[in-house]
Amino acid sequence: MKKILIIAASILFISACNKYEIKDQNKGQAIDFRVALETKATEITTTNLTEFYVTALKDDGSIYFEDLLFTRNVSGYFESGQKYYWPAEGSLHFYAYYPGADALKIIDDPLKITDYNAVSDITKQTDIIIAKATGNKTANQETGVELEFAHQLSQVEIKAVNNNAAYTYSIKGVKIANVNTVGSLDFSGTSTEWVSETPDDYVIEYENAKPILSDPVTLMSNAMLIPQNTEAWVVNPEDVTPEETPEGGDTPAEQAEEGDNIGSYISILVQINRVVDNQTTARVYPKGAEVEYAWMAAPVAFNWVAGYKYVITLDLGKGGGYEDPDNDVTDDDVEKVLGGQMKFSVSVGSWYHTGYGQNL
């Protein structure tokens, strides 16, 4: 794995008149950081990372300093306005992150992100990176402490392709439906895991429609989403195998029938026309002249892991999808479009790898 190091020398900490009470101070070589970022993505890299925040805890869990801002200077090093030295005894446990506590809602606990909202407007989403390290005066006064940042969100890109000359597709929007958009993250332990239970949609609509041809067209680019596992939308509840549910609750089939287990799916705002003799002759979807574009959905179960990028390619030449359940229809009224299931492939890879393997 390739690493790019920024040597953050001359990051000096000196106590001053401020809100922090500094004890066990031992003036010698000040605390230094070396910064590495495992990524190839354009969101936050060692090139465009201009600042980050650090909270340091002592062995007893007390705060040595909290949410301290480091900014890159003209020499390429990161420095803080307030300066601190290593304590004479014991270790310091560093937790570095970007963006800061206010943006991430680090409120009651300095090591917990609470109710982070991955806003549906993709252009306003932010990357989240976190690094953890431990150091002490004896081992790190001369060499410094290395902070190796890792991405805490999943990156999702959606494309579409059509190799079927019998139909034309024109798309004015794309939606990832019924996925968790708000989550909390505890990064105090050896591992980090998101907890999220707020289903919502991520939606993009375009001013001008995009024709879908034989070369893949990007519909959604580099969305920053909360890592999670989801179940696919149950289109036909009668197809769900009944299972016993503890404590007398509804079975999965009953939940689907009642609309309580809608599941996740991808939907496109699309117009489909049939082509005969190289000429567009008839509208296929949506039916009727009063509506030019309508949402068409495909059930998808997601397994998003932090630090990975998922490129989903919709193959429209293999068939259509289903009427979107948000199109004012009930489960019983959902119909197939073009009589077939929309096909898709998913490629998965780490952000810091050059390629994406595992075709699903």
Buried (B, 14 or more C-beta within 10 A) or exposed (E): EEEEEBBBBEBBBEBEEEEBEBEEEEEEBBBBBBBBBBBBBEBBBBEEBEEBBBBBBBEEEEEBBBBBBBEBEEEEBBBBEBBBBBBEEBBBBBBBBBBBBEBBBBEEEBBBBBEBEBBBEBEEBBBBBBBBBEBBBEEBBEEBBBBBBBBBBBBBBBBBBBEBEEBBBBBBBBBBBBBBBBBBBBBBEEEBEBEBEEBBBBBBEEEEBBEBEEEBBBBBEBBBBBBBEBBBBBBEBEEBEEEEEEEEEEBBBBBBBEEEBBBBBBBBBBBBBBBEEEEEEEBBBBEEEEEEBBBBBBBBEBBBEBBBBBBBBBBBBBBBBBBBBBBEEEBEEBEBBBEEBBBBEBBBBBBBBEEBEEEE
